[in-house]
Amino acid sequence: MKIKMVKLFLTASAVFLVSCNTADNAGLEKSLNDIKDDQKLILKKLETLDKAVANVALANKNQPTKNKKQQPPKADPNKVYNIEIGDSFTLGPENAKVTLIEWMDFQ
């Protein structure tokens, strides 16, 4: 039984050593170098995108916000507005101090 175990161990060791052949790693090294180059390219692109996002954020920070609700200008109660009546229908005297205008759209 001991001899069978020793033979099995030696056979397994030989198979393991043959499978760990380090002489044919050129293809593996080339693949790893290609992956490293691609990773460097991706990192460079990410860095460029980060800079672009930072520039956009800085540009938006420096501009005044357009979303603020601006109050419409308030009407001056003391201002007199002259509105041409033209040939519109009127009631009352033409030299009245106050004229009310009613506009309607019949459709």
For each residue, the residues with C-beta under 8 A, 3 or more apart:
1: 4 5
2: 5 6
3: 6 7
4: 1 7 8
5: 1 2 8 9
6: 2 3 9 10
7: 3 4 10 11
8: 4 5 11 12
9: 5 6 12 13
10: 6 7 13 14
11: 7 8 14 15
12: 8 9 15 16
13: 9 10 16 17
14: 10 11 17 18
15: 11 12 18 19
16: 12 13 19 20
17: 13 14 20
18: 14 15 21
19: 15 16
20: 16 17
21: 18 24
22: 25
23:
24: 21 27
25: 22 28 29
26: 29 30
27: 24 30 31
28: 25 31 32
29: 25 26 32 33
30: 26 27 33 34
31: 27 28 34 35
32: 28 29 35 36
33: 29 30 36 37
34: 30 31 37 38
35: 31 32 38 39
36: 32 33 39 40
37: 33 34 40 41
38: 34 35 41 42
39: 35 36 42 43
40: 36 37 43 44
41: 37 38 44 45
42: 38 39 45 46
43: 39 40 46 47
44: 40 41 47 48
45: 41 42 48 49
46: 42 43 49 50
47: 43 44 50 51
48: 44 45 51 52
49: 45 46 52 53
50: 46 47 53 54
51: 47 48 54 55
52: 48 49 55 56
53: 49 50 56 57
54: 50 51 57 58
55: 51 52 58 59
56: 52 53 59 60
57: 53 54 60 61
58: 54 55 61 62
59: 55 56 62 63
60: 56 57 63
61: 57 58
62: 58 59
63: 59 60 66
64: 68
65: 68
66: 63
67:
68: 64 65
69:
70:
71: 74
72:
73:
74: 71
75: 79
76: 79
77:
78:
79: 75 76
80:
81:
82:
83: 99 101
84:
85: 88 90 99 101
86:
87:
88: 85
89:
90: 85 94 99
91:
92: 96
93: 96
94: 90
95:
96: 92 93 99
97:
98:
99: 83 85 90 96
100:
101: 83 85
102:
103:
104:
105:
106:
107:
